Amino acid sequence: MRLDHLSYAAGPEGLAACAQRLGARLGAGFTDGGIHPSFGTRNFVLPLGGGTYLEIVEALDHPAADRAPFGRAVRARTEDGGGWLAWVVAVADITSIETRLERPSAAGHRRRPDGVDLNWRQIGLSEVANDPQLPFFVSWQSPESEHPSAGGSAVTLQQLEIAGDEATIDAYLGTSATQPLDGIEVLWREPDENGTGVVAASFQTSLGTVRID
């Protein structure tokens, strides 16, 4: 297991404006990642150092966004003002997660503007919807060279602040949360009126340390 990416839902300003705002803070530009046809969403992507990436996502005005758990989660977060949606763990073999969660994973794909179609399987959105401190899981089927983190950047994730309970996440992962988050400092915070989930992320950038909440 390893941290694959962080997902941030655009607010009412829209995807492009949100990408410009966060990109200006981080001193780096997001690129158009394309559309997730099955989920009714689209994203902008920023590769990070260490094989991870940051995505900003929005739901489209499309029936798929109402059918797919991911599309519904994105739309709900946007309607709540936008912000951190989830942290996502990559696994080489998703069958063990399917066995533990007692259902099959769902196929996902995203067509980039350059025509490349990225493919993966994912599972765990239902759990995240009920308890946002939990990550969901992806298993990539596209070549590693096409992973959204390919090429990296000068921006690196330093710290995550998560409202929740480390023991709960350990039990859900089947291992210590420090394993997929190796090298990333985690601050566990008590849930408040906003519930559980990612509260903030801090990045090392050419502009210094930048905290996005």
C-alpha positions in Angstrom: 0.0 0.0 0.0 1.1 3.5 -0.7 -0.5 6.9 -0.8 -1.7 7.4 -4.4 -3.2 10.9 -4.3 -5.3 13.5 -2.5 -8.7 14.5 -3.9 -10.0 18.1 -3.5 -13.5 19.0 -4.6 -13.8 22.4 -6.4 -16.2 24.8 -4.7 -18.8 27.0 -6.3 -16.1 29.0 -8.2 -15.7 26.0 -10.5 -12.9 23.7 -11.4 -10.7 26.0 -13.5 -10.8 28.9 -11.0 -10.1 26.5 -8.1 -7.1 25.1 -10.0 -5.8 28.6 -10.6 -6.3 29.6 -6.9 -4.5 26.5 -5.5 -1.9 26.5 -8.2 -1.0 30.1 -7.3 -0.7 29.2 -3.6 1.6 26.2 -4.4 3.6 28.0 -7.1 2.8 25.3 -9.6 0.4 24.8 -12.5 -2.3 22.1 -12.6 -3.0 20.4 -16.0 -6.4 19.4 -17.4 -6.7 15.7 -16.5 -9.8 15.0 -18.6 -13.2 13.4 -17.9 -14.2 10.3 -15.9 -17.1 9.1 -18.1 -18.3 6.5 -15.7 -18.4 8.8 -12.7 -19.6 12.0 -14.4 -16.6 14.0 -13.1 -13.5 15.7 -14.5 -10.3 16.8 -12.9 -7.2 18.9 -13.0 -4.0 17.3 -11.8 -0.7 18.3 -10.1 2.1 15.7 -9.8 3.9 15.8 -6.5 7.2 14.4 -5.5 7.4 10.9 -4.2 5.0 9.2 -6.7 1.8 10.9 -5.5 -0.4 13.6 -7.0 -3.1 16.1 -6.1 -6.3 16.3 -8.0 -9.1 18.9 -8.0 -12.3 17.4 -9.2 -15.8 18.6 -10.0 -19.1 16.9 -10.9 -20.5 17.4 -14.4 -24.1 18.1 -15.3 -24.5 14.5 -16.4 -26.7 11.6 -15.2 -23.5 9.6 -14.4 -22.7 12.0 -11.6 -25.9 11.1 -9.9 -25.5 7.3 -10.4 -21.9 6.9 -9.4 -20.8 7.0 -5.8 -17.8 9.1 -6.7 -19.9 11.6 -8.6 -22.4 11.9 -5.8 -19.6 12.4 -3.3 -18.0 15.2 -5.4 -21.3 17.0 -5.9 -22.1 16.9 -2.2 -18.7 18.2 -1.2 -19.0 21.1 -3.8 -22.5 22.0 -2.6 -21.0 22.1 0.9 -18.5 24.7 -0.3 -15.8 22.5 -1.7 -12.6 21.3 0.0 -10.8 18.1 0.9 -12.7 15.0 -0.4 -10.5 12.0 0.4 -7.1 10.5 0.5 -6.5 7.5 -1.8 -4.4 4.4 -1.3 -2.9 2.4 -4.2 -2.7 -1.4 -3.9 -1.0 -3.8 -6.3 -3.8 -6.4 -5.9 -7.2 -5.2 -5.1 -8.7 -8.7 -4.6 -7.8 -8.7 -0.9 -9.7 -5.5 -0.4 -12.7 -6.8 -2.3 -12.7 -9.8 0.0 -12.5 -7.7 3.1 -15.3 -5.3 2.0 -17.3 -8.2 0.6 -18.0 -6.7 -2.9 -16.3 -6.2 -6.2 -14.3 -3.2 -7.1 -15.6 -0.8 -9.8 -13.7 -0.1 -13.1 -12.7 3.5 -13.6 -11.1 5.3 -16.5 -10.2 8.8 -17.5 -9.5 10.1 -21.0 -6.9 12.8 -21.0 -7.0 15.7 -23.5 -4.0 14.1 -25.3 -6.1 11.0 -26.0 -4.5 8.7 -23.5 -7.1 6.6 -21.6 -6.1 5.8 -18.0 -7.6 2.7 -16.4 -7.9 1.4 -12.8 -10.2 -0.3 -10.4 -11.4 1.3 -7.2 -13.4 0.4 -4.1 -14.3 2.0 -0.8 -16.3 5.1 -1.8 -19.3 3.9 0.2 -17.1 3.6 3.4 -15.7 7.1 2.8 -19.2 8.6 2.3 -20.1 7.2 5.7 -16.8 8.1 7.5 -14.6 10.5 5.5 -11.5 9.8 7.7 -11.2 6.5 5.7 -9.4 6.3 2.4 -10.6 4.5 -0.7 -8.4 2.2 -2.7 -7.3 2.1 -6.3 -5.4 -0.4 -8.4 -3.9 1.0 -11.6 -4.1 -1.0 -14.8 -2.3 1.6 -17.0 1.5 1.6 -17.4 3.4 3.2 -14.5 4.8 5.7 -17.0 1.3 7.1 -17.5 0.5 7.5 -13.8 -0.7 11.0 -13.0 2.4 11.5 -10.8 4.8 10.8 -13.7 7.5 13.4 -13.9 6.9 14.6 -10.4 7.4 18.2 -9.4 9.1 20.5 -6.9 6.0 20.3 -4.7 6.0 17.6 -2.1 3.4 16.6 0.5 4.8 17.0 4.0 1.9 16.7 6.4 -1.7 15.6 6.6 -4.2 16.6 9.3 -7.0 14.1 9.6 -9.9 14.4 12.0 -10.5 10.9 13.2 -9.1 7.9 15.0 -5.9 6.2 14.0 -6.9 2.8 15.4 -10.1 2.9 13.3 -8.1 3.5 10.1 -5.6 0.8 11.0 -8.4 -1.7 11.4 -9.9 -0.6 8.1 -6.6 -0.8 6.2 -5.6 -4.1 7.8 -2.2 -2.5 8.6 -0.9 0.6 10.3 -1.9 3.9 8.7 1.8 4.8 8.8 2.5 2.2 6.1 0.9 3.9 3.1 1.7 7.3 4.6 5.4 6.5 5.0 7.4 9.7 5.2 4.4 11.9 5.6 3.7 13.4 9.0 0.1 12.9 10.2 -1.6 15.0 12.8 -4.7 13.3 14.2 -7.3 15.7 15.3 -10.5 15.2 17.3 -13.6 15.3 15.1 -15.7 18.4 15.5 -19.1 19.6 14.2 -17.7 19.0 10.7 -17.2 15.3 11.4 -14.2 13.3 10.3 -11.9 13.5 7.3 -8.9 15.4 5.9 -8.7 18.8 7.5 -5.6 20.2 5.8 -2.5 19.3 3.9 0.9 21.0 4.1 3.2 21.1 1.1 6.8 22.0 0.6 7.0 24.4 -2.4 9.3 26.9 -4.0 7.4 29.5 -2.0 8.0 27.7 1.3 5.6 25.6 3.3 2.0 26.0 2.2 -1.0 24.7 4.2 -4.2 24.2 2.4 -7.3 23.6 4.5 
